[in-house]
Amino acid sequence: MIKTNETNRNTNWIAFKTMVKRDLVIQVRNKWEFVFRVAMLPFVLILLYGYILPRVGIVSPDFPNQMFPGMVGMSILVTGIHGTAVPLTMDFNMSREIEDRLQAPVNVRVVAFAKMFVGVLESWIGGLIVLPVSLLFMGSSLDLTITPQSMLMLIPILVIAAISSATLGLLVGTIIKPSQIAAMFPGFLMPMVFTGAIFFSWNALSATPIIQKLVLINPLLYVNEALRTVLTPEITHMPLVYSISGILISILIMGYFGAKRFIRMAKGK
């Protein structure tokens, strides 16, 4: 029995690595399309809100410092969602490539985890891409707090933020159809982006109590508030225990329903 369990684990691990490697090879082939897709939205927002508007006096000079954590969080979440959801819905509905993977002698969840892991890796790359863009246009306005303690806090936040993006991508990828991908950005991602505490902190929404409560359903809010706690602690933010709890709860909820839908689709139901 022990030997059988060990064999199953080895088989699952080999299948997992093979699936991830194949998806990464495809991404490397399309690397410039990936960079353009990941960098364009942050670039436009940083150029407008972080460089132009502060210099013409429409927003305050310290506004770039307010939005920087939100830009990092947005890049992580949006990239991870797209990197998981779009390939997944294409595999299920058009290329049917997922059927080949499901025939592998492994647990169905291994296939889902492989898709999510690629989304996690892409989300971190998305976060890295936004850094040089931010420093180029907003560097002189940034007043970040980077200490060894803050770095130790930042790493696990980036990890769970990436996992949150992949679980949400898994759920979205099992819901939308290829014909609906074009509507995903204006219909889903844009509302999430602009209510996710990129340009304001959650506490600032106390002026609009109803909106302040409604945005609590947005996982991006908790990611950005957690990053704001670590990078710009001088700005009023949600207590870290609440923002971390929000990220973890969103992972559990989205992961549960995403996995449930994935298994049901894998079984053809």
C-alpha atoms as an extended CHARMM CRD file, in Angstrom:
* protein
*
       269  EXT
         1         1  MET       CA              0.0000000000        0.0000000000        0.0000000000  PROA      1               0.0000000000
         2         2  ILE       CA              2.8180000000        2.3970000000        0.9160000000  PROA      2               0.0000000000
         3         3  LYS       CA              4.6150000000        1.6210000000       -2.3280000000  PROA      3               0.0000000000
         4         4  THR       CA              1.4140000000        2.2060000000       -4.3130000000  PROA      4               0.0000000000
         5         5  ASN       CA              0.8800000000        5.5990000000       -2.6620000000  PROA      5               0.0000000000
         6         6  GLU       CA              4.4670000000        6.5790000000       -3.3890000000  PROA      6               0.0000000000
         7         7  THR       CA              4.0670000000        5.5120000000       -7.0190000000  PROA      7               0.0000000000
         8         8  ASN       CA              0.8910000000        7.5900000000       -7.3370000000  PROA      8               0.0000000000
         9         9  ARG       CA              2.6280000000       10.6310000000       -5.8730000000  PROA      9               0.0000000000
        10        10  ASN       CA              5.5380000000       10.2540000000       -8.2930000000  PROA      10              0.0000000000
        11        11  THR       CA              3.1510000000        9.8590000000      -11.2270000000  PROA      11              0.0000000000
        12        12  ASN       CA              1.1770000000       12.9340000000      -10.1660000000  PROA      12              0.0000000000
        13        13  TRP       CA              4.3700000000       14.9550000000       -9.7620000000  PROA      13              0.0000000000
        14        14  ILE       CA              5.7490000000       13.9400000000      -13.1630000000  PROA      14              0.0000000000
        15        15  ALA       CA              2.4240000000       14.7060000000      -14.8600000000  PROA      15              0.0000000000
        16        16  PHE       CA              2.2060000000       18.0470000000      -13.0570000000  PROA      16              0.0000000000
        17        17  LYS       CA              5.7070000000       19.0960000000      -14.1490000000  PROA      17              0.0000000000
        18        18  THR       CA              5.0540000000       18.0110000000      -17.7420000000  PROA      18              0.0000000000
        19        19  MET       CA              1.8100000000       19.9940000000      -17.9890000000  PROA      19              0.0000000000
        20        20  VAL       CA              3.3790000000       23.1090000000      -16.4680000000  PROA      20              0.0000000000
        21        21  LYS       CA              6.4290000000       22.8300000000      -18.7290000000  PROA      21              0.0000000000
        22        22  ARG       CA              4.2790000000       22.5940000000      -21.8450000000  PROA      22              0.0000000000
        23        23  ASP       CA              2.2320000000       25.6820000000      -20.9080000000  PROA      23              0.0000000000
        24        24  LEU       CA              5.3830000000       27.6530000000      -20.1180000000  PROA      24              0.0000000000
        25        25  VAL       CA              6.9420000000       26.7030000000      -23.4580000000  PROA      25              0.0000000000
        26        26  ILE       CA              3.8600000000       28.1000000000      -25.1990000000  PROA      26              0.0000000000
        27        27  GLN       CA              4.1090000000       31.3070000000      -23.1810000000  PROA      27              0.0000000000
        28        28  VAL       CA              7.7960000000       31.7120000000      -24.0480000000  PROA      28              0.0000000000
        29        29  ARG       CA              6.9230000000       31.4210000000      -27.7370000000  PROA      29              0.0000000000
        30        30  ASN       CA              4.3440000000       34.1910000000      -27.2850000000  PROA      30              0.0000000000
        31        31  LYS       CA              6.4340000000       36.2270000000      -24.8480000000  PROA      31              0.0000000000
        32        32  TRP       CA              6.0210000000       39.6030000000      -26.5570000000  PROA      32              0.0000000000
        33        33  GLU       CA              2.2660000000       39.2410000000      -26.7790000000  PROA      33              0.0000000000
        34        34  PHE       CA              2.3110000000       38.3660000000      -23.0730000000  PROA      34              0.0000000000
        35        35  VAL       CA              4.4440000000       41.4000000000      -22.1530000000  PROA      35              0.0000000000
        36        36  PHE       CA              2.2330000000       43.7180000000      -24.1950000000  PROA      36              0.0000000000
        37        37  ARG       CA             -0.9520000000       42.3390000000      -22.6390000000  PROA      37              0.0000000000
        38        38  VAL       CA              0.4050000000       42.5020000000      -19.0970000000  PROA      38              0.0000000000
        39        39  ALA       CA              2.1090000000       45.8900000000      -19.3280000000  PROA      39              0.0000000000
        40        40  MET       CA             -0.3700000000       47.9740000000      -21.3410000000  PROA      40              0.0000000000
        41        41  LEU       CA             -3.0290000000       48.6460000000      -18.6900000000  PROA      41              0.0000000000
        42        42  PRO       CA             -0.5350000000       49.4420000000      -15.8790000000  PROA      42              0.0000000000
        43        43  PHE       CA              1.4630000000       51.6130000000      -18.2870000000  PROA      43              0.0000000000
        44        44  VAL       CA             -1.5640000000       53.7060000000      -19.2590000000  PROA      44              0.0000000000
        45        45  LEU       CA             -2.7270000000       54.1100000000      -15.6490000000  PROA      45              0.0000000000
        46        46  ILE       CA              0.7500000000       54.9490000000      -14.3680000000  PROA      46              0.0000000000
        47        47  LEU       CA              1.3900000000       57.4050000000      -17.1980000000  PROA      47              0.0000000000
        48        48  LEU       CA             -1.9240000000       59.1910000000      -16.6300000000  PROA      48              0.0000000000
        49        49  TYR       CA             -2.4670000000       59.0550000000      -12.8620000000  PROA      49              0.0000000000
        50        50  GLY       CA              1.1180000000       58.7040000000      -11.7190000000  PROA      50              0.0000000000
        51        51  TYR       CA              2.8910000000       61.1170000000      -14.0670000000  PROA      51              0.0000000000
        52        52  ILE       CA              0.6640000000       63.4650000000      -16.0670000000  PROA      52              0.0000000000
        53        53  LEU       CA             -2.1400000000       64.3730000000      -13.6360000000  PROA      53              0.0000000000
        54        54  PRO       CA              0.1600000000       65.1340000000      -10.6550000000  PROA      54              0.0000000000
        55        55  ARG       CA              2.2580000000       67.4180000000      -12.8450000000  PROA      55              0.0000000000
        56        56  VAL       CA             -0.6930000000       69.3820000000      -14.1910000000  PROA      56              0.0000000000
        57        57  GLY       CA             -2.0860000000       69.7590000000      -10.6770000000  PROA      57              0.0000000000
        58        58  ILE       CA             -5.2900000000       67.7190000000      -11.0630000000  PROA      58              0.0000000000
        59        59  VAL       CA             -4.2200000000       65.2380000000       -8.3690000000  PROA      59              0.0000000000
        60        60  SER       CA             -1.8770000000       65.8200000000       -5.4420000000  PROA      60              0.0000000000
        61        61  PRO       CA              1.8800000000       65.2620000000       -5.8920000000  PROA      61              0.0000000000
        62        62  ASP       CA              1.8220000000       62.3890000000       -3.3730000000  PROA      62              0.0000000000
        63        63  PHE       CA             -0.9060000000       60.5280000000       -5.2740000000  PROA      63              0.0000000000
        64        64  PRO       CA              1.6170000000       58.1860000000       -7.0080000000  PROA      64              0.0000000000
        65        65  ASN       CA              2.6580000000       56.9830000000       -3.5580000000  PROA      65              0.0000000000
        66        66  GLN       CA             -0.9830000000       56.1960000000       -2.8520000000  PROA      66              0.0000000000
        67        67  MET       CA             -1.5080000000       54.1940000000       -6.0440000000  PROA      67              0.0000000000
        68        68  PHE       CA              1.7880000000       52.2920000000       -6.2680000000  PROA      68              0.0000000000
        69        69  PRO       CA              0.7660000000       49.3290000000       -4.0440000000  PROA      69              0.0000000000
        70        70  GLY       CA             -2.5290000000       49.1730000000       -5.9460000000  PROA      70              0.0000000000
        71        71  MET       CA             -0.7400000000       48.9660000000       -9.2830000000  PROA      71              0.0000000000
        72        72  VAL       CA              1.3740000000       46.0510000000       -8.0760000000  PROA      72              0.0000000000
        73        73  GLY       CA             -1.6810000000       44.2680000000       -6.6810000000  PROA      73              0.0000000000
        74        74  MET       CA             -3.7120000000       44.9100000000       -9.8240000000  PROA      74              0.0000000000
        75        75  SER       CA             -0.9590000000       43.5540000000      -12.0680000000  PROA      75              0.0000000000
        76        76  ILE       CA             -0.6630000000       40.3920000000       -9.9870000000  PROA      76              0.0000000000
        77        77  LEU       CA             -4.3740000000       39.6890000000       -9.8260000000  PROA      77              0.0000000000
        78        78  VAL       CA             -5.3530000000       40.5990000000      -13.3850000000  PROA      78              0.0000000000
        79        79  THR       CA             -2.4040000000       38.7270000000      -14.9140000000  PROA      79              0.0000000000
        80        80  GLY       CA             -3.0650000000       35.6110000000      -12.8400000000  PROA      80              0.0000000000
        81        81  ILE       CA             -6.7770000000       35.6190000000      -13.6630000000  PROA      81              0.0000000000
        82        82  HSD       CA             -6.1310000000       36.0130000000      -17.3790000000  PROA      82              0.0000000000
        83        83  GLY       CA             -3.2910000000       33.4820000000      -17.3490000000  PROA      83              0.0000000000
        84        84  THR       CA             -5.5150000000       30.8280000000      -15.7810000000  PROA      84              0.0000000000
        85        85  ALA       CA             -8.9830000000       31.6060000000      -17.1130000000  PROA      85              0.0000000000
        86        86  VAL       CA             -8.3830000000       32.1860000000      -20.8250000000  PROA      86              0.0000000000
        87        87  PRO       CA             -6.2910000000       29.0470000000      -21.5640000000  PROA      87              0.0000000000
        88        88  LEU       CA             -8.7020000000       27.0030000000      -19.4670000000  PROA      88              0.0000000000
        89        89  THR       CA            -11.8330000000       28.1020000000      -21.2850000000  PROA      89              0.0000000000
        90        90  MET       CA            -10.1120000000       27.6840000000      -24.6500000000  PROA      90              0.0000000000
        91        91  ASP       CA             -8.9840000000       24.1540000000      -23.7320000000  PROA      91              0.0000000000
        92        92  PHE       CA            -12.4580000000       23.1340000000      -22.6100000000  PROA      92              0.0000000000
        93        93  ASN       CA            -14.4450000000       24.7200000000      -25.4110000000  PROA      93              0.0000000000
        94        94  MET       CA            -12.2750000000       24.9920000000      -28.5410000000  PROA      94              0.0000000000
        95        95  SER       CA             -8.9510000000       23.1600000000      -28.6900000000  PROA      95              0.0000000000
        96        96  ARG       CA            -10.2430000000       20.3660000000      -26.4330000000  PROA      96              0.0000000000
        97        97  GLU       CA             -6.6170000000       19.9010000000      -25.3620000000  PROA      97              0.0000000000
        98        98  ILE       CA             -7.8230000000       19.4140000000      -21.8240000000  PROA      98              0.0000000000
        99        99  GLU       CA             -9.2260000000       16.0290000000      -22.8660000000  PROA      99              0.0000000000
       100       100  ASP       CA             -5.7100000000       14.7260000000      -23.5420000000  PROA      100             0.0000000000
       101       101  ARG       CA             -4.5810000000       15.8440000000      -20.1010000000  PROA      101             0.0000000000
       102       102  LEU       CA             -7.5830000000       14.3190000000      -18.4070000000  PROA      102             0.0000000000
       103       103  GLN       CA             -6.6740000000       10.9520000000      -19.9150000000  PROA      103             0.0000000000
       104       104  ALA       CA             -3.4250000000       10.9410000000      -17.9530000000  PROA      104             0.0000000000
       105       105  PRO       CA             -3.3840000000        8.3820000000      -15.0990000000  PROA      105             0.0000000000
       106       106  VAL       CA             -3.5450000000       11.1150000000      -12.4350000000  PROA      106             0.0000000000
       107       107  ASN       CA             -6.1350000000       12.7690000000      -10.2520000000  PROA      107             0.0000000000
       108       108  VAL       CA             -8.2470000000       15.3590000000      -12.0830000000  PROA      108             0.0000000000
       109       109  ARG       CA             -7.1500000000       17.9560000000       -9.5310000000  PROA      109             0.0000000000
       110       110  VAL       CA             -3.5620000000       17.6490000000      -10.7700000000  PROA      110             0.0000000000
       111       111  VAL       CA             -4.6650000000       19.0800000000      -14.1270000000  PROA      111             0.0000000000
       112       112  ALA       CA             -6.3780000000       21.9880000000      -12.3870000000  PROA      112             0.0000000000
       113       113  PHE       CA             -3.3610000000       22.6370000000      -10.1460000000  PROA      113             0.0000000000
       114       114  ALA       CA             -1.0510000000       22.6980000000      -13.1800000000  PROA      114             0.0000000000
       115       115  LYS       CA             -3.2180000000       25.3470000000      -14.8650000000  PROA      115             0.0000000000
       116       116  MET       CA             -3.3380000000       27.3660000000      -11.6570000000  PROA      116             0.0000000000
       117       117  PHE       CA              0.4110000000       27.1140000000      -11.0810000000  PROA      117             0.0000000000
       118       118  VAL       CA              1.1010000000       28.6230000000      -14.4910000000  PROA      118             0.0000000000
       119       119  GLY       CA             -1.3040000000       31.4240000000      -13.5760000000  PROA      119             0.0000000000
       120       120  VAL       CA              0.6110000000       31.9700000000      -10.3210000000  PROA      120             0.0000000000
       121       121  LEU       CA              3.9240000000       32.2480000000      -12.1810000000  PROA      121             0.0000000000
       122       122  GLU       CA              2.4260000000       34.6670000000      -14.6910000000  PROA      122             0.0000000000
       123       123  SER       CA              0.9790000000       36.7980000000      -11.8910000000  PROA      123             0.0000000000
       124       124  TRP       CA              4.4300000000       37.2380000000      -10.3390000000  PROA      124             0.0000000000
       125       125  ILE       CA              5.8590000000       38.1850000000      -13.7310000000  PROA      125             0.0000000000
       126       126  GLY       CA              3.0420000000       40.7300000000      -14.0720000000  PROA      126             0.0000000000
       127       127  GLY       CA              4.0050000000       42.2240000000      -10.7210000000  PROA      127             0.0000000000
       128       128  LEU       CA              7.6660000000       42.4170000000      -11.7720000000  PROA      128             0.0000000000
       129       129  ILE       CA              6.8220000000       44.0920000000      -15.0780000000  PROA      129             0.0000000000
       130       130  VAL       CA              4.9930000000       46.9430000000      -13.3570000000  PROA      130             0.0000000000
       131       131  LEU       CA              7.9880000000       47.7790000000      -11.1350000000  PROA      131             0.0000000000
       132       132  PRO       CA             10.3010000000       49.3530000000      -13.7640000000  PROA      132             0.0000000000
       133       133  VAL       CA              7.3420000000       51.1750000000      -15.3250000000  PROA      133             0.0000000000
       134       134  SER       CA              6.3940000000       52.5960000000      -11.9260000000  PROA      134             0.0000000000
       135       135  LEU       CA              9.9490000000       53.5970000000      -11.0670000000  PROA      135             0.0000000000
       136       136  LEU       CA             10.4270000000       55.2370000000      -14.4590000000  PROA      136             0.0000000000
       137       137  PHE       CA              7.3800000000       57.5100000000      -14.2330000000  PROA      137             0.0000000000
       138       138  MET       CA              6.7490000000       57.7670000000      -10.4810000000  PROA      138             0.0000000000
       139       139  GLY       CA             10.1410000000       57.1390000000       -8.8870000000  PROA      139             0.0000000000
       140       140  SER       CA             10.6580000000       60.7120000000       -7.7040000000  PROA      140             0.0000000000
       141       141  SER       CA              7.2250000000       60.7340000000       -6.0350000000  PROA      141             0.0000000000
       142       142  LEU       CA              7.4650000000       57.4010000000       -4.2460000000  PROA      142             0.0000000000
       143       143  ASP       CA              8.1700000000       57.1980000000       -0.5300000000  PROA      143             0.0000000000
       144       144  LEU       CA              8.1870000000       53.4800000000        0.1540000000  PROA      144             0.0000000000
       145       145  THR       CA              9.0530000000       51.7840000000        3.4190000000  PROA      145             0.0000000000
       146       146  ILE       CA             11.3760000000       48.8650000000        2.6370000000  PROA      146             0.0000000000
       147       147  THR       CA             12.9040000000       47.1740000000        5.6920000000  PROA      147             0.0000000000
       148       148  PRO       CA             13.9490000000       43.5640000000        6.3770000000  PROA      148             0.0000000000
       149       149  GLN       CA             10.7770000000       43.1530000000        8.4330000000  PROA      149             0.0000000000
       150       150  SER       CA              8.5730000000       44.5500000000        5.6660000000  PROA      150             0.0000000000
       151       151  MET       CA             10.2410000000       42.2610000000        3.1180000000  PROA      151             0.0000000000
       152       152  LEU       CA              9.4840000000       39.2420000000        5.3180000000  PROA      152             0.0000000000
       153       153  MET       CA              5.8480000000       40.3620000000        5.3880000000  PROA      153             0.0000000000
       154       154  LEU       CA              5.7670000000       41.1750000000        1.6690000000  PROA      154             0.0000000000
       155       155  ILE       CA              6.8160000000       37.7360000000        0.4080000000  PROA      155             0.0000000000
       156       156  PRO       CA              3.8970000000       35.7310000000        1.8810000000  PROA      156             0.0000000000
       157       157  ILE       CA              1.4780000000       38.4750000000        0.7850000000  PROA      157             0.0000000000
       158       158  LEU       CA              2.7130000000       38.1490000000       -2.8010000000  PROA      158             0.0000000000
       159       159  VAL       CA              2.3830000000       34.3620000000       -2.5790000000  PROA      159             0.0000000000
       160       160  ILE       CA             -1.2220000000       34.3300000000       -1.3580000000  PROA      160             0.0000000000
       161       161  ALA       CA             -2.1240000000       37.1770000000       -3.7420000000  PROA      161             0.0000000000
       162       162  ALA       CA             -0.8930000000       35.0620000000       -6.6620000000  PROA      162             0.0000000000
       163       163  ILE       CA             -2.8190000000       32.0310000000       -5.3810000000  PROA      163             0.0000000000
       164       164  SER       CA             -5.9290000000       34.2020000000       -5.0780000000  PROA      164             0.0000000000
       165       165  SER       CA             -5.5700000000       35.3020000000       -8.6960000000  PROA      165             0.0000000000
       166       166  ALA       CA             -5.1790000000       31.6810000000       -9.8690000000  PROA      166             0.0000000000
       167       167  THR       CA             -8.2160000000       30.4330000000       -7.9140000000  PROA      167             0.0000000000
       168       168  LEU       CA            -10.3450000000       33.2570000000       -9.2950000000  PROA      168             0.0000000000
       169       169  GLY       CA             -8.9950000000       32.4670000000      -12.7730000000  PROA      169             0.0000000000
       170       170  LEU       CA             -9.9590000000       28.8190000000      -12.2990000000  PROA      170             0.0000000000
       171       171  LEU       CA            -13.5050000000       29.8140000000      -11.3820000000  PROA      171             0.0000000000
       172       172  VAL       CA            -13.8360000000       32.3470000000      -14.2090000000  PROA      172             0.0000000000
       173       173  GLY       CA            -12.3210000000       29.9080000000      -16.7170000000  PROA      173             0.0000000000
       174       174  THR       CA            -15.0040000000       27.3310000000      -15.9550000000  PROA      174             0.0000000000
       175       175  ILE       CA            -17.7980000000       29.8840000000      -16.3450000000  PROA      175             0.0000000000
       176       176  ILE       CA            -17.0440000000       31.9620000000      -19.4350000000  PROA      176             0.0000000000
       177       177  LYS       CA            -17.1430000000       30.6950000000      -23.0140000000  PROA      177             0.0000000000
       178       178  PRO       CA            -14.6450000000       31.6600000000      -25.7450000000  PROA      178             0.0000000000
       179       179  SER       CA            -17.2090000000       33.9980000000      -27.2990000000  PROA      179             0.0000000000
       180       180  GLN       CA            -17.4260000000       35.8270000000      -23.9600000000  PROA      180             0.0000000000
       181       181  ILE       CA            -13.6970000000       36.4500000000      -23.4900000000  PROA      181             0.0000000000
       182       182  ALA       CA            -13.8940000000       39.8500000000      -25.1880000000  PROA      182             0.0000000000
       183       183  ALA       CA            -16.5830000000       40.8880000000      -22.7090000000  PROA      183             0.0000000000
       184       184  MET       CA            -14.5820000000       39.6620000000      -19.7020000000  PROA      184             0.0000000000
       185       185  PHE       CA            -12.4270000000       42.7970000000      -19.5190000000  PROA      185             0.0000000000
       186       186  PRO       CA            -15.1390000000       45.4910000000      -19.5780000000  PROA      186             0.0000000000
       187       187  GLY       CA            -17.7260000000       43.3440000000      -17.8210000000  PROA      187             0.0000000000
       188       188  PHE       CA            -15.6260000000       41.7690000000      -15.0880000000  PROA      188             0.0000000000
       189       189  LEU       CA            -12.0200000000       42.9550000000      -14.8590000000  PROA      189             0.0000000000
       190       190  MET       CA            -12.6660000000       46.6880000000      -15.1920000000  PROA      190             0.0000000000
       191       191  PRO       CA            -15.2150000000       46.8520000000      -12.3260000000  PROA      191             0.0000000000
       192       192  MET       CA            -12.8430000000       44.7740000000      -10.2040000000  PROA      192             0.0000000000
       193       193  VAL       CA             -9.9120000000       47.0630000000      -11.0100000000  PROA      193             0.0000000000
       194       194  PHE       CA            -11.6630000000       50.3500000000      -10.2880000000  PROA      194             0.0000000000
       195       195  THR       CA            -13.2960000000       49.1700000000       -7.0550000000  PROA      195             0.0000000000
       196       196  GLY       CA            -10.1760000000       47.3840000000       -5.7920000000  PROA      196             0.0000000000
       197       197  ALA       CA             -8.6060000000       50.2300000000       -3.8040000000  PROA      197             0.0000000000
       198       198  ILE       CA             -5.9590000000       51.1030000000       -6.3770000000  PROA      198             0.0000000000
       199       199  PHE       CA             -6.4380000000       54.8710000000       -6.2620000000  PROA      199             0.0000000000
       200       200  PHE       CA             -7.7950000000       55.0820000000       -2.7210000000  PROA      200             0.0000000000
       201       201  SER       CA             -7.5810000000       53.1700000000        0.5370000000  PROA      201             0.0000000000
       202       202  TRP       CA            -10.5550000000       51.3090000000        1.9200000000  PROA      202             0.0000000000
       203       203  ASN       CA            -10.7260000000       53.6680000000        4.9070000000  PROA      203             0.0000000000
       204       204  ALA       CA            -11.1370000000       56.6310000000        2.5580000000  PROA      204             0.0000000000
       205       205  LEU       CA            -14.4510000000       55.1520000000        1.4240000000  PROA      205             0.0000000000
       206       206  SER       CA            -15.9670000000       55.9270000000        4.8330000000  PROA      206             0.0000000000
       207       207  ALA       CA            -17.4220000000       58.9970000000        3.0960000000  PROA      207             0.0000000000
       208       208  THR       CA            -19.6100000000       56.5600000000        1.1160000000  PROA      208             0.0000000000
       209       209  PRO       CA            -20.5560000000       53.8110000000        3.6130000000  PROA      209             0.0000000000
       210       210  ILE       CA            -22.6280000000       51.7720000000        1.1500000000  PROA      210             0.0000000000
       211       211  ILE       CA            -19.8110000000       51.6220000000       -1.4040000000  PROA      211             0.0000000000
       212       212  GLN       CA            -17.3510000000       50.8540000000        1.3800000000  PROA      212             0.0000000000
       213       213  LYS       CA            -19.3350000000       47.7480000000        2.2740000000  PROA      213             0.0000000000
       214       214  LEU       CA            -20.0240000000       46.6740000000       -1.3270000000  PROA      214             0.0000000000
       215       215  VAL       CA            -16.3560000000       46.6360000000       -2.3180000000  PROA      215             0.0000000000
       216       216  LEU       CA            -15.6470000000       44.0700000000        0.4010000000  PROA      216             0.0000000000
       217       217  ILE       CA            -16.6380000000       41.3610000000       -2.1000000000  PROA      217             0.0000000000
       218       218  ASN       CA            -13.6850000000       42.3480000000       -4.3050000000  PROA      218             0.0000000000
       219       219  PRO       CA            -10.5700000000       40.1900000000       -3.6300000000  PROA      219             0.0000000000
       220       220  LEU       CA             -8.3430000000       42.8570000000       -5.1920000000  PROA      220             0.0000000000
       221       221  LEU       CA             -9.2890000000       45.1860000000       -2.3260000000  PROA      221             0.0000000000
       222       222  TYR       CA             -7.6730000000       42.9030000000        0.2550000000  PROA      222             0.0000000000
       223       223  VAL       CA             -4.5490000000       42.3680000000       -1.8390000000  PROA      223             0.0000000000
       224       224  ASN       CA             -3.9990000000       46.1030000000       -2.3030000000  PROA      224             0.0000000000
       225       225  GLU       CA             -4.7130000000       46.9130000000        1.3300000000  PROA      225             0.0000000000
       226       226  ALA       CA             -2.2160000000       44.2640000000        2.4450000000  PROA      226             0.0000000000
       227       227  LEU       CA              0.4280000000       45.6530000000        0.0730000000  PROA      227             0.0000000000
       228       228  ARG       CA             -0.3470000000       49.1810000000        1.2610000000  PROA      228             0.0000000000
       229       229  THR       CA              0.2060000000       48.0840000000        4.8580000000  PROA      229             0.0000000000
       230       230  VAL       CA              3.6930000000       46.8620000000        4.0300000000  PROA      230             0.0000000000
       231       231  LEU       CA              4.8870000000       49.3550000000        1.3860000000  PROA      231             0.0000000000
       232       232  THR       CA              3.2240000000       52.5970000000        2.4850000000  PROA      232             0.0000000000
       233       233  PRO       CA              2.2430000000       52.1420000000        6.1630000000  PROA      233             0.0000000000
       234       234  GLU       CA              1.9260000000       55.9120000000        6.6290000000  PROA      234             0.0000000000
       235       235  ILE       CA             -1.2350000000       55.8300000000        4.4970000000  PROA      235             0.0000000000
       236       236  THR       CA             -4.3660000000       54.8410000000        6.3970000000  PROA      236             0.0000000000
       237       237  HSD       CA             -5.1630000000       51.2400000000        5.5300000000  PROA      237             0.0000000000
       238       238  MET       CA             -7.2240000000       48.2230000000        6.5510000000  PROA      238             0.0000000000
       239       239  PRO       CA             -5.6770000000       46.3020000000        9.4780000000  PROA      239             0.0000000000
       240       240  LEU       CA             -3.3490000000       43.6390000000        8.1250000000  PROA      240             0.0000000000
       241       241  VAL       CA             -5.1530000000       40.8060000000        9.8910000000  PROA      241             0.0000000000
       242       242  TYR       CA             -8.3740000000       41.7560000000        8.0720000000  PROA      242             0.0000000000
       243       243  SER       CA             -6.7670000000       42.0850000000        4.6410000000  PROA      243             0.0000000000
       244       244  ILE       CA             -4.8930000000       38.7750000000        4.9930000000  PROA      244             0.0000000000
       245       245  SER       CA             -8.0820000000       37.1000000000        6.2170000000  PROA      245             0.0000000000
       246       246  GLY       CA             -9.9500000000       38.5240000000        3.2180000000  PROA      246             0.0000000000
       247       247  ILE       CA             -7.3930000000       37.0770000000        0.7950000000  PROA      247             0.0000000000
       248       248  LEU       CA             -7.4670000000       33.6520000000        2.4520000000  PROA      248             0.0000000000
       249       249  ILE       CA            -11.2610000000       33.5450000000        2.5550000000  PROA      249             0.0000000000
       250       250  SER       CA            -11.4430000000       34.4880000000       -1.1200000000  PROA      250             0.0000000000
       251       251  ILE       CA             -8.9760000000       31.6870000000       -1.9290000000  PROA      251             0.0000000000
       252       252  LEU       CA            -11.0950000000       29.1540000000       -0.0470000000  PROA      252             0.0000000000
       253       253  ILE       CA            -14.3800000000       30.2670000000       -1.6100000000  PROA      253             0.0000000000
       254       254  MET       CA            -13.1310000000       30.6690000000       -5.1840000000  PROA      254             0.0000000000
       255       255  GLY       CA            -10.9470000000       27.5800000000       -4.9610000000  PROA      255             0.0000000000
       256       256  TYR       CA            -13.8300000000       25.4550000000       -3.7220000000  PROA      256             0.0000000000
       257       257  PHE       CA            -16.3160000000       26.5160000000       -6.3910000000  PROA      257             0.0000000000
       258       258  GLY       CA            -13.6540000000       26.6440000000       -9.1260000000  PROA      258             0.0000000000
       259       259  ALA       CA            -12.4780000000       23.0970000000       -8.3570000000  PROA      259             0.0000000000
       260       260  LYS       CA            -16.0580000000       21.8630000000       -8.1190000000  PROA      260             0.0000000000
       261       261  ARG       CA            -16.9290000000       23.3070000000      -11.5360000000  PROA      261             0.0000000000
       262       262  PHE       CA            -13.6520000000       22.0470000000      -13.0450000000  PROA      262             0.0000000000
       263       263  ILE       CA            -14.2780000000       18.4700000000      -11.8740000000  PROA      263             0.0000000000
       264       264  ARG       CA            -17.8540000000       18.5860000000      -13.1360000000  PROA      264             0.0000000000
       265       265  MET       CA            -16.7230000000       19.8270000000      -16.5650000000  PROA      265             0.0000000000
       266       266  ALA       CA            -13.9080000000       17.2610000000      -16.6530000000  PROA      266             0.0000000000
       267       267  LYS       CA            -16.4830000000       14.5270000000      -16.1390000000  PROA      267             0.0000000000
       268       268  GLY       CA            -18.6070000000       15.9640000000      -18.9110000000  PROA      268             0.0000000000
       269       269  LYS       CA            -21.5250000000       16.9850000000      -16.7360000000  PROA      269             0.0000000000
